[in-house]
Amino acid sequence: MTNLFNQCPVHVYAVIVLYKMKPNESVAFNTLQEAISRLPNGNADVEILLYDNTPGGQEIGVLPPGVEYIADIENGGLAKAYNHALEIAHDHGFGWLLTLDQDTRLPIDFMCKLCSTIAFVEPMDAVAAIVPSICSDGRLISPSFPMFHWAITKHFPDGFIGISTSALTLAINSASTVRVSVLRAAGGYDPRFWLDFCDVVMYYRLQLNHLRIFVAGNIHVEHEASVLDLMNRVTPHRYENIYLAAEAFSDEYLGRIEGIMQLLKLFYQLYKLWKNRITLSYRKVVFRFLCRRLFYSRKHRMESWKHSVEIRSNAQRVPAQDGSVNG
């Protein structure tokens, strides 16, 4: 791929979501700054937003030029952070939004390759996003595409570069770069999926509008995927939120066949947890969602999901002690 951005400067707004971690402790922030430093002068405009979801906030010290910091002391989640960054990117004239988790490690040539890719796909109106090849603990985890309906997915071959021909491409949020105008036209990130599945829903909605994803397999990123080390990285409460979001996505967007496949996956997941002797609290979560799919109607499950979203939304609007409103 030719280095087109030497002739056509690109404009990228990057957002890194922090949680109980200071900026200088974030591998994403540190490696992003290193990658930006390798860009040729004048060929790219890159600014960074640090969106801090640490409850109660934290002291951050002095930040370098071109870096903005916002504290959301009520922990509004990923969707809120990304939507906030999306509006700033739009207002400041940035064409692309780069989203990052705090524990994603970027290669030193990440920004050079990303900006070159952006310049290449810029004229292609059907391309809504660029996703790299992402590994966690030595395993390829993103991007992928469904092989049989939604339940069974396959990763793109390592090194694949090009526009996905699949009607649906799945990718994680971190290190994704999305076209600002297209994402805003699609309504941004769905705030109901405030943490888990916000990337799945966003990409699904984009591709419902016949938009495509460019897979940049020449960009390799390391990311710490929590679900690969369940008991050390995921609490039972978070595990339950993952399944609740997955259930809501399936009920709202997918059909009956996918629902059956989800049921089979729950049986299989319960078996795997038992076989691997995972703590009972995690098995209880899967068993509960298995029962929900067996014994409750889709309408009942969706009403339950709506109620949980309302509870969280109301909690975000509780007046603070000074009389202001958070969230």
C-alpha positions in Angstrom: 0.0 0.0 0.0 1.5 3.3 -1.1 2.1 6.0 1.5 -0.6 8.3 0.3 -0.8 10.5 3.4 2.5 12.1 2.4 0.4 14.0 -0.2 -2.9 14.1 1.7 -2.7 14.9 5.4 -5.2 13.0 7.6 -7.0 14.1 10.7 -7.5 11.6 13.6 -9.0 12.1 17.0 -8.0 9.4 19.4 -9.9 8.6 22.7 -8.5 6.4 25.4 -10.9 5.3 28.1 -9.2 5.0 31.5 -10.5 3.1 34.6 -8.7 3.2 37.9 -5.4 3.9 36.0 -3.4 7.0 35.7 -2.5 8.2 32.1 1.2 7.5 32.6 0.4 3.9 33.6 -1.7 3.2 30.5 0.2 1.2 27.9 -2.2 2.5 25.3 -1.4 6.1 26.0 2.3 5.5 26.2 2.5 3.5 23.0 0.2 5.9 21.1 2.4 8.8 22.0 5.5 6.9 20.7 3.6 6.0 17.5 2.6 9.6 16.9 6.2 10.7 17.4 7.2 8.6 14.4 4.8 10.5 12.0 6.4 12.8 9.5 5.9 16.5 10.5 2.9 18.1 8.9 1.5 14.9 7.4 -1.1 14.1 10.0 -3.2 15.9 12.6 -3.6 13.7 15.7 -5.1 14.8 19.1 -5.9 12.6 22.1 -8.7 12.6 24.6 -8.3 10.8 27.9 -11.7 9.9 29.1 -11.5 8.8 32.8 -14.2 6.6 34.2 -12.6 6.2 37.5 -15.3 6.6 40.2 -14.6 9.8 42.1 -11.9 10.9 39.7 -8.1 11.0 40.3 -5.1 13.3 40.1 -3.4 13.0 36.7 -0.5 15.4 36.8 0.8 17.4 33.8 -0.2 16.2 30.3 1.7 16.8 27.1 0.4 19.2 24.4 -2.4 18.0 22.2 -3.9 15.8 25.1 -7.2 16.7 26.7 -8.5 15.0 29.9 -12.1 14.6 31.0 -13.2 12.9 34.2 -16.6 11.1 34.4 -16.7 10.4 38.1 -20.0 8.4 37.7 -18.4 5.9 35.3 -20.7 6.4 32.3 -19.1 3.5 30.4 -17.5 3.1 27.0 -20.5 4.2 24.8 -20.8 7.5 26.6 -17.0 8.1 26.4 -16.9 7.3 22.7 -20.0 9.4 21.9 -18.4 12.3 23.7 -15.2 11.9 21.7 -17.3 11.6 18.5 -18.9 15.0 19.0 -15.6 16.6 19.8 -14.1 15.1 16.7 -17.0 16.4 14.6 -16.8 19.9 16.1 -13.1 20.1 15.5 -13.2 18.8 11.9 -11.5 15.4 12.4 -12.4 12.9 9.8 -11.7 9.7 11.8 -12.1 8.5 15.4 -9.6 6.1 16.9 -11.0 4.3 20.0 -8.6 2.6 22.5 -8.8 0.7 25.8 -6.2 1.6 28.4 -4.4 -1.8 28.1 -4.0 -2.0 24.3 -0.3 -2.0 23.2 0.3 -0.4 19.8 3.3 -1.1 17.6 5.7 1.8 17.0 4.6 2.1 13.4 0.9 2.0 14.2 0.1 5.6 13.3 2.2 5.6 10.2 0.4 2.6 8.8 -3.0 3.7 10.0 -2.6 7.2 8.4 -1.5 5.6 5.2 -4.5 3.3 5.3 -6.9 6.2 6.0 -5.5 8.1 3.0 -6.0 5.0 0.9 -9.7 4.4 1.9 -10.7 8.1 2.2 -12.2 8.3 -1.3 -14.2 5.0 -0.7 -17.5 6.2 0.7 -18.6 2.6 1.5 -15.7 2.1 3.9 -16.9 3.1 7.4 -14.1 1.8 9.5 -10.5 0.4 9.6 -9.7 -2.5 12.0 -6.2 -4.0 12.6 -5.3 -7.6 13.4 -5.5 -8.0 17.2 -4.0 -10.7 19.4 -4.4 -11.4 23.1 -2.1 -13.9 24.9 -0.8 -15.1 21.6 -4.3 -15.8 20.2 -5.9 -13.9 17.3 -9.2 -12.4 18.6 -10.2 -9.7 16.0 -11.5 -9.2 13.4 -13.8 -12.1 12.4 -17.0 -12.9 10.5 -19.9 -15.3 10.9 -19.7 -18.6 9.2 -23.0 -20.0 10.1 -25.5 -17.3 11.0 -24.2 -15.6 14.1 -23.1 -18.3 16.4 -20.0 -19.6 14.7 -17.3 -17.1 13.6 -14.0 -17.3 11.8 -11.0 -14.9 12.1 -9.6 -13.3 9.0 -6.3 -14.8 7.9 -3.3 -13.2 9.5 -2.0 -10.5 7.2 -5.3 -10.1 5.2 -5.5 -6.6 3.8 -8.6 -5.3 2.1 -12.3 -4.6 2.2 -14.3 -7.4 3.9 -16.8 -8.9 1.5 -18.8 -10.4 4.3 -22.1 -8.9 5.1 -21.0 -8.6 8.7 -17.5 -8.1 10.1 -17.0 -8.3 13.9 -14.2 -6.3 15.6 -13.4 -5.1 19.1 -13.6 -1.4 19.9 -9.9 -1.0 20.8 -7.7 0.2 17.9 -10.8 0.5 15.6 -10.8 3.7 13.5 -14.2 4.9 12.4 -15.2 7.6 9.9 -16.7 10.4 12.0 -19.4 11.5 9.5 -20.7 8.0 8.9 -20.8 7.1 12.6 -22.7 10.2 13.5 -25.2 9.6 10.7 -25.8 6.1 12.2 -26.5 7.6 15.6 -23.1 6.9 17.2 -22.8 4.3 19.9 -26.0 2.9 21.4 -25.9 4.1 25.1 -28.0 1.1 26.2 -25.0 -1.1 25.5 -22.9 1.1 27.8 -20.0 -1.3 28.2 -20.2 -4.8 26.7 -21.3 -5.4 23.1 -21.2 -1.6 22.3 -18.7 -2.5 19.5 -20.8 -5.4 18.2 -23.9 -3.2 18.0 -22.0 -0.3 16.4 -20.5 -2.5 13.7 -23.8 -4.3 13.1 -25.7 -1.1 12.7 -23.1 0.3 10.3 -23.2 -2.8 8.1 -27.0 -2.8 8.1 -26.6 0.4 6.0 -24.5 -1.6 3.5 -21.2 -0.1 4.7 -18.0 -2.0 4.8 -15.0 -2.6 7.0 -11.4 -2.3 5.8 -9.2 -5.0 7.5 -5.7 -3.7 7.9 -3.9 -7.0 8.5 -0.5 -5.4 8.2 -1.2 -3.6 11.5 -0.7 -6.0 14.5 -1.9 -4.9 17.9 -1.7 -6.6 21.3 -4.8 -6.3 23.6 -5.6 -7.8 27.0 -8.9 -9.7 26.5 -10.4 -10.2 29.9 -12.6 -13.2 28.9 -9.5 -15.2 28.1 -8.5 -15.2 31.8 -11.9 -15.3 33.4 -11.3 -15.6 37.1 -8.4 -13.2 37.2 -9.8 -10.5 34.9 -13.6 -10.7 35.1 -15.7 -10.5 38.2 -19.0 -12.5 38.3 -20.9 -9.2 38.1 -19.1 -8.2 35.0 -19.6 -11.7 33.6 -23.3 -11.3 34.1 -23.3 -7.9 32.3 -21.6 -9.6 29.3 -24.3 -12.2 29.1 -27.1 -9.6 29.6 -25.7 -7.5 26.7 -25.3 -10.6 24.5 -28.9 -11.6 25.2 -30.2 -8.1 24.5 -28.3 -7.9 21.2 -29.6 -11.3 20.1 -33.2 -10.5 21.0 -33.2 -7.1 19.3 -31.2 -7.8 16.2 -31.1 -11.5 15.4 -33.7 -14.0 14.4 -35.1 -17.3 15.6 -32.4 -19.5 14.2 -29.7 -17.4 15.9 -31.7 -17.6 19.1 -31.6 -21.4 18.9 -27.8 -21.3 18.3 -27.4 -19.0 21.3 -29.2 -21.6 23.4 -26.9 -24.3 22.2 -23.9 -22.0 23.0 -25.1 -21.5 26.5 -25.3 -25.3 27.1 -21.8 -25.7 25.7 -20.4 -22.8 27.8 -21.9 -24.3 30.9 -20.3 -27.6 30.1 -16.9 -25.9 29.5 -17.1 -24.1 32.8 -17.9 -27.3 34.6 -15.2 -29.2 32.8 -12.5 -26.6 33.6 -13.7 -26.4 37.2 -14.5 -22.7 37.0 -15.9 -21.2 40.3 -19.6 -21.9 40.9 -20.5 -18.2 40.8 -19.6 -18.1 37.0 -21.5 -21.2 36.3 -24.6 -19.8 38.0 -24.5 -16.8 35.7 -24.6 -19.0 32.6 -27.2 -21.3 34.1 -29.4 -18.3 34.9 -29.2 -17.0 31.3 -29.8 -20.5 30.0 -33.1 -20.6 32.0 -34.0 -17.2 30.8 -33.8 -18.3 27.2 -35.6 -21.6 27.9 -38.5 -20.3 30.1 -39.0 -16.6 29.3 -40.3 -15.1 26.1 -38.3 -12.7 24.0 -40.7 -9.9 25.0 -40.1 -10.6 28.7 -36.4 -10.6 28.3 -36.4 -7.4 26.3 -38.6 -5.7 29.0 -36.2 -6.9 31.6 -33.3 -5.4 29.6 -35.1 -2.1 29.2 -35.7 -2.0 32.9 -32.1 -2.5 33.8 -31.0 0.2 31.3 -33.5 2.6 32.9 -32.2 1.8 36.4 -28.6 2.6 35.3 -29.7 5.7 33.4 -31.5 7.1 36.4 -28.5 6.4 38.6 -26.4 8.5 36.3 -28.8 11.4 36.8 -28.8 11.4 40.6 -28.2 15.0 41.8 -24.8 15.6 43.3 -24.3 17.2 46.7 -23.7 20.6 45.2 -27.0 20.4 43.4 -25.6 19.8 40.0 -26.6 16.8 37.9 -24.1 14.1 36.9 -24.1 12.1 33.7 
